[in-house]
Each structure stands twice: as structure tokens, then as C-alpha cells.
Amino acid sequence: MANQEQVDILKQGVPEVWNRWRLDHPDRRPELQVADLAQANLGGFDLSSADLTGADLREADLNNANLSRAKLAAANLAGANLAGANLSRADLSGANLVGADLADANVHEADFTDAYVRAANFSWTNVDQAIITSWQLKQARITQDAL
């Protein structure tokens, strides 16, 4: 269950407020499991190591967000903007990434096991060291530069 205080801070849509909270509480891991963050403006937010298991992030703006080591297992990221996001070592197993934009994202050692990535954009994204077991790649756009 998501921590409502943390969800309320996020929904303000001001990265400086959230990122300051993170600096003031270095010992607290963001608990955002199953949070409704659909269409939230989270670009530039520090969500590193956050637990977003099963969160609804449909059409959320996460461009240039720090999601390194975040747990996004079974999260709904359909249509989300993850361009330039740091997803290194993130757990995206079973995540819905249909139509998501991951252009130029850092997916170093990210786990995409059983992720659904139909029509996702991986242009300029190096997936060389990502875990992509059982990817469902139908209509995904992955440029040769990404491999």
C-alpha cells in the first residue's frame, strides 16, 4: 500500500519539493505501491529505489526522472514518457510499457522480464546489458544504435 503522504508530495508536480523531501529523509524508501499516478508530471523527480510495484503510471511524464534501482514490477506505464530517464538496475518485470517513450533512457541492467513493450520507442537507448527475457516486442521501435 502506498504511503499517502509521499503520494501527496509527488502529486504537487514540483520536483524541487519532492527532491528536497528525499534529501531530508535519506533513510526512507518511497513506498508507492499501487499508487494512482496516471498522467502525473514527474519529470526530473528522484524516484531512485522507490517501490512502485503495481503503480498506475499511465501517460505519466517521467522524462529525465531518476528511477535507478526502482521497483516497477507489474506497473502500468502505458503511454508514459520515460525519455532520458535513468532506469539502471530498475525492476520492470511484467510492466506494461505499451506505447511508452524510452528514447535515450538509461536501461543498464534493468530487468524487463515478461514486460509488454508493444509500440514502445527505444530509439537511442542502449539495451545491450538490459535483461530482456520474454519481451513482447510487437511493433516496438528499436533502432540499430540501441543494440
Summary of the structure (lengths in Angstrom):
residues: 147
radius of gyration: 14.0
end to end distance: 36.9
largest distance: 43.0
contacts: 476
relative contact order: 0.12
helix: 14%
strand: 15%
